[in-house]
Each structure stands twice: as structure tokens, then as C-alpha cells.
């Protein structure tokens, strides 16, 4: 029996997943919740085989949860759920130790297969997402992954900090800030500051 916990802040979607999982013969749902902090506690208590987590959750994002679990050496494997199939989210998930990545659009078709695959030591990625990964060659080419300094600048831009204040805070020139901004937009394939804010919110950099 594969023991599962589920975390998603959209109640109706989560209830649909629970119904789907409960219909499977070899899957047992041992807990479900709506936010990252609660599921982290649940995983530590129940020690499930697999945790199915939404990437974007209140309190703690899925990325923060998996980071904490890795630090503690928790054996529970993670399958991420996301409604976002944009370049930045896919790259960020590909850079984690998650065993599965399932698009919410395909969850009712793919999730059972993902759980079965992950439970036997394999990885699973929804076909719609894997196609995009192959097209972008993300797993082999990390040239578009943001550096630590670029993430700092992105975070400050998303918080509405001016180039001058970013320059002062990071002890760099305004011209260098502008270079970082241009590089970030190029790497993320975005055009405006509003897009930067959206990415920061979706990925948990900005709460």
C-alpha cells in the first residue's frame, strides 16, 4: 500500500484529487491539508511514502517544503502539482529533487501513473511539461538559471525598489542593476516589471 499525503489550497480541486486517489486499490491517503507549514508537519508525523504538493501554497511554498525535507533527510518522495507551465517554474522544479511534476490540467489523467512510477523509484513528468522541457533542453543546459545575485535583484525589483536604491543596497552601480534587470528578463523570457512581480509571487520569492 502506497501511503500518500496531499496539500493544495484549492478545496474543490483537492477534494477531487482525494476522490481519485481513494478509488485506487493500492493507494491510501493518510492526510490532506491546504498549506505548506501544515503539510510539512503532516509529513513529519505520518512519514508517508509520497507527498503530492501544490507548488504555490500559503505560508510555505512547495519549494520551501521540499528544501526543508531535504535538509532533514526525510525519505518521503515529492510529486509537485502546478497550474504554471511557464519557463521559470519548469526550470525551478527541474532543479529540485522532486520525483514527479504533474500539470494540474492533466492531474486526473496523470497523477495515479505518477504515484505508481515514483513508488517504484522512477520519475514522472506530465507529457505536456516534458515536451516543453525537451524543447528547452532544460535538464542539460543551465545557462538560463538565475544566479544568486540575479535572484536578489529580482526580489528587490518585485518589491518595488528603484534601481538607485537597489544599487545602494547591493553596493553596485545603477548601470549594473540595469544590466541585471535586462539579463533577468531575457532569462525568464518576460517583458515588463509586472511580469517580474507575477513570477516572484508564483514561485514564492514574494509573499
Order of alpha helices (4+ residues) and beta strands (2+ residues): beta-alpha-beta-alpha-beta-alpha-beta-alpha-beta-alpha-beta-alpha-alpha-alpha-alpha-alpha
